């Protein structure tokens, strides 16, 4: 993967909104989504952002927009989600990007422009861009891991394995939700300090986690590891991710084999998938301090070392119910950058497959919380509030130790530097709704007795 004509910072588009200063979606970006007209009930379809518009891939294909390899890719993308396109591999993805770039540039021929079918983002609603098969969450920010360790294990904040391997756990793909969809406050077991008996109820320490989500494109076979220098050819793109956590539930349940109910109830992901090719100008060399051990050879490739990290600025904002009622803007909680990861997204994939684990197109993994080295760069309220001991003061004077009911958490991200086009990620946001009353069993109910040998209820005519 290398820089090409699609990255030229001088390119502009005939879609004028794409040329506005600070636009997330200039012609150099072209991220994918799954969309439909809001409230229509029609089927979702794949689109590509340009300015404040969406290129409808299916309709543009029907209008004759694509040729050759790009047409093959567009036919695969003429679907509700991106999986069939992802299966085709990098050459097809790149061909479609090039054709879209040329068709959307300011100097595109009139006939070419006419074949591009646009829909307004303001009229759209979004679905999950990918049918996600498997979801793994990593723990790859040393700054976050050390800060969390200091809260709970000040004598040993980092376990011995942390500097030697990307640590991760298998999470739930079923509860990933698209940005804008509200989530219920989860319930579960927790135990307060000084008590010998846990209690069950809504979490009192609901937290966000600032992450990036990575989509695997080209899969791998069972038993065949992906070398770290080849990992980039398997990765389709990146989205914003909020991996919500219930910290009090997590603290009680995590020993000895890690989080479960505290992390399985919901993740929020942004609708836009920014391709790895679009991020090519924002690749950074590998870096470690002299005190850190060199990675083992399978995590330490030559090509990887020169372009290991992604340079993406990230922010988290909180919009309370009072702010919304008063017409106040959201309050910024933190800002960080993905360059602060201790392990790169490519090392994560190489380690994940090193055992022989196979990947399918559409598999997904999170980077882990993206905290930076400074306290104000913390990627969670657990860090910002010192596990609830120090409330964070918001712009309107309200205070938060953790996320309250009706709060909206908003993540924003963009890669931006002199000499390159801004590559925006849009937003990832979700509102937290109050927990529902838990359906506890009634003492008046008696267990059913009319069961067959399998435990299933019998039918009336059995």
N, C-alpha and C positions, 0 to 999 in steps of 0.2 A: 504494500500500500504506500502511495506517495502522493505528493502534491500534483495537481493537474489543472486543466483550464477551469474546472468548476469552482476552484478556490480563489480565483483572481479577485482581489479586493476591489478592482475597478468596475466589476460587472454591476449593471443595474437591470431592473425589470420593467416591462411595460405595465405590470401591476404596480401602480404608483405607490401604494401603501407600503410595499416592500422596500422602498428606497428611503423611508423616513428615518431620521437619526434615532438610534435606540431601538429600532424594530427587532423583535426576536426572530423573525422569519424572513430574512432577505433571500435573494436567489442563491446565495452560497450555502444555505442551510438545507432546506427541503426535507423537513422531518415528516414521518408517516403518522397516520392516525386511523381510527375506525369511527365513522360518523354517519349521521343521518339528519334530516331536517327535524328540528325540535317539535315534539308533539305529534309527529306524523304517524308513528307506529310502523313505518316502513322498515325494511331490512337495513342493517348497517352495511357500509361499504368502505373500502380503503380510500384514503385521501392523502394529499401532500400539502403542507402549509406553504403559502407564499403571501407575505404581507398579512392582510386581514382576510384573506380568501383561502379556500381549499380547492385544490385540483381534484376533481372527481375522476379517479383512474378508470373506472369501468366505463363511464360515459365518454371520456376522452379517447379511450381505446376504440369504442364504437364509432367515434367521429373520425378515426383514422390518424390519430396523433403519433403513433409509434411504429417503428420499423425494425426489422432484423432482431438482434438479441434483445433490444429494448421492448419489442412487441411481445416476445416470449415472456419476459419478466412482467410486463403489464398484464398479460393474460393470467399469470399466476396471482397477480395482485388484484385482479377483478373479482374480489371475494369479500367476505365480511371481515376477515382478519388476515394477518400477514404471514401465517405459517407456510402457505404454499410458495410464496415468494422467498421466504427464508431458506427453504429446502434447496433452492437453486444455486446458492453459493455466491461468493463475492463478485465474480465476473458478471453475473446477471444483475446484481444490485447496482454495480457501478455503471453498467450500460443504461439502465433505467434512469439513474441519476443524471448521467450525461445528456440523455435525450430530453429530460425535463428541463435541465438547465438551459440548453440551447433553445427550447421552445418558449421559455419564459423570459429570455433576455430581451433587452430593449430593442435590439436590432433584428429580432425574429421576423420572418416574412409574415405578411397579413394572413395568408392561408394557414400557416402554422399556428398563429394566434387563434384563428377562428376554430381550430379543432380542439383547443383546450377548453374544457368545460369547468367553470368555476362555481363554487357555492360560498356564500358569506359565512365566515366563522360565527358572526353574531346570531345567525339563524340555526346553528348546528347544536346537536347534543352528541356526546361521545360515549362509545363503548370501549371495553378493553381492546387494545390494538392487536393483541396476540392471545391465542388460546394457550394458556400456560400449563404445561404438563407437570413440571416439578419446580419447586422453589427452595433454594438454599440461602441461608443468611450468614454472611461472614461477620467477623469481629476484627476488622483490619486497620483501625486507627489506634495506634499505640497511645496517643494522647487521651482518647476516650477510655481505653482499657485501663490505663494507669489511674485516671481520675476516678473511675468506678471502683477499682481495687482499693484506692485510698479511703473511700467511703466505708468499705466493709471489711477489708483485710489490710490495714495500714502497715503491718509488718511484712507482708508479701503481696504487694499490689499487682504484680505480674507473675503468672505461673511460669515455670522454667521453659515450657514449650513455645511461649508466645513469640520470641524472637527467631524461632526456627521454622515455623510453619504458619500458614494462614488458617486460623481457627474458625470453625463454622458449625452450624447445626442445620438439620433438615426442618423446614417450616411448612406451612400450609398454603398451597396454591388456591384452595377452594375459597378462602376468605379475602383474597386480593380484590379490591374495589377501585373503580375508576374515580379520578378526582371529581369532586362535587357531590359524591354520594355520602350521606351522613352515616355515622356509625354509632351504635349503642355502647354506653359505658359497660364494660364487662363485669361479671361477678365471679367470685371464686374464694378460695381459702387464703387467709393471711393470718399471721400471728404477730401481735404487738409485743414490744419489749416488756419483759416482766411477767408475761402470761405463759402458762404451760399448755394452754388449750387454744387451738386455732379457732377463728370465727369465719363464717361464710357471709358474704355480702358484696355490694358494689366496691370496686377498687377506690381507694382514697388517694392513690398516687398514680394517676393516669398521665402518661408522658408521651411526647413525640420523639422520634429519632430521625435526624437528618441524614438521608442516605441517597445513593444513586442505585438504580436498578439496572442490571445488565441482561440483555436478551441474547441468548445463543441462537445463531442462525444455522450454519452447517453443523450437523451433529457428528457423533463419533460412535464407533462400534464398541460393544462390550469387550473388555480385555485390551483395548488399544488406547494408551495414554496420549494426550495432546502435549507435545513439547512446548515449552514456554515461548520459544521464538515463532511458533506457528499458531499460537492462541489467537492472535488478532484476526486471522483468516476465518475463524469460527464465530466471531462476535459480530452480530448484526448492528446493535445500537444500544443506546443508553436513555433512561428516563429518570425523572425525579421520583423518589420513593420516601414515604413516611411509614416506617415500621413501628407502629404504635406499640407501647408497652404498658403493662400494669405492674408497677415496680414493687408494690407490697406483695402481690401474688407471686411475682418472680422471686423475690428474696426468700420466701417460704418454700417454694416448690423446687428451686433450681438444683439443690443438692439431692442426689449425687450425679444426675445425668443431664442437667440443663433445663432450660425453660420449656414450658408446655402450655397450659391454659393462659398464662400471662402474655403469651405471644401469638396465640392461634386464632384470635377473634377478629382480626382485621389489619390489613395494610392498605394504604392509599397510594396509587400510582398515577403519574401525570398521563394525559392522553397522547402526548407527542413522543415518538421514538426518534431521537437524533442519531443518525447513522454514524458509525465509527469513521467512515470516510469524510463526513462533514467536519469531524473534529481533528482531522489530520494537522492543521496548523497549530493545534494546541497540545501536541505531544511533547513531553518533557523527559530529560534523561533520568535514569535511575539515580537515587542518592541515599546514602546512609551515613551516619556519623562514624568516626573512627572507633568508637566504643562498641558499635554493633557488630555481631558476627556476620561474615559473608554468608549468603544463602547457600544451601547445598546445591550441587551442580544442576539438578533437575529444575531448580527455580532461578537459575542464573545464566540466561542465554546472552549471547553477544549482541544480537539485534535488539533484544528486549532492553538491554542496558542503555541504549541510546535513545529510547522512546517509550519509556515504561509508564509514565504517569500522564494523567489528563489534567489540564489547567482550567478548571471550571469554578467560577465564583458562585457561592450559594448563600441564601439568606432564609431565615425563618421569621415569620410575622404572626402575631396573635391578634384576632379580632373578637373582642368580647361582645356579649349581647348589648351591654350599655353603650359601647362605642358605635355599634350599628344603629341603635335607637337615636343616639345624639348626632349621627352623621359624621363621626370622627373616623379617620383612617386607621388601619391596623397599626399596631405597635411592633417595631422590630425587636426580636429577642436576641438574635445572634447572626453572625456572618462567618463563613469559613470557606475553604477551598479544597477540592478533591486532591490537590497535590500533596496534602498532608497525610495521605494514606501510607501506612508502613508497608503494606503489601499491595501490589498493583492488581488491577482487574485481570491481567493476563496470568500473573502468578496464581491467582485464585482458581482460574480454570485449569491450569496445569496441575496444581495440587489436587483439585477435585477429581481429576481423571487419572492421577498417578497410580491409584489402586486398580485401575481398569474400569472404573465406573463409566457407563456410556451416557451420552447426551443426545437429546432429540431436538429438532428445530422448535423453538418456542420455549425451551427451558429457560429458567430465570434465576438470577441470584442477586442478592443485595450486598453492598460493600461493607455494611456495618456503619455505625454512627460516625459521621465525618467531623470530628472535633479537631481544632487546630491547637497549636502550642500555647496560645494565650487564653486566659480564663473567659474572655468575651467571645472566644471562638468555639465555645462548647456547643456540641450538637444535640443536647438534651436538657430538659429541666432538672433531671437528676443531678447533673453537674452544676448548672446555673444556680440552683437553689440549695446546693449542698444537701441533697436528699430531704428537702423540705425544711431545713433549719434556717434558711435565709430567703425570704420572699423576694421575688423580682418585681421592681416597681415599673409599671407600664407608663406609656406616654400621657395617659389621661389621669394618672394618679392611682388607678386600681393596682392591686398586687396579686401575684400568683406564685405559689410554690409548685403546683402541678396544674394540669388542664382541668378546668371547671366545665360543668354541663353548659351546653349552648355556646361554648367557645369554638371558634374556627381557627385552625392552624393552616397557615399558607406557606408553602415552600416555593421559592423562586430560584432560578439558576440561569447562568449565561457564561459563555466563554467570550472574552473581549480583551483585545490588546491592540496597540498601534501596529499597523501593517497587515492586519487580518480583519476579515469581516466578523461582525458580532454573530455568534451562534447561540440563540436563545433556546430555552427549554420550556417556556410557558410557565404555568403554575401547577402545583399539586396542592389541593386544599380539601378539607373535610371538616364538618361540624360534628361535635360530640353531643349525642342526645342522652337524656337520663336513662338509667337502667330500668328495665321493666320489672315489675314484681315477679319474683321467682315462684314457679308453680310447685310449691311444696305439697307433699301428699297429705290428704285429709284423713284424720283418724276414723271418720265414718265410712270410708271406702274399704271394701274387702277385695282381696285379689281375685281375679276371675279364675274359675275352676274348669270351665268347659274348654279344655285344650287337648290337642292331639299329641301324639308322641314326639312331634318335632318342636312343640312349644307354640305353634301357630294356632290362632283361633279357628274353630270349626265353622264351616258355612252352614246356612240354614238347611240345605238339602243334602248335607254330607251323610 
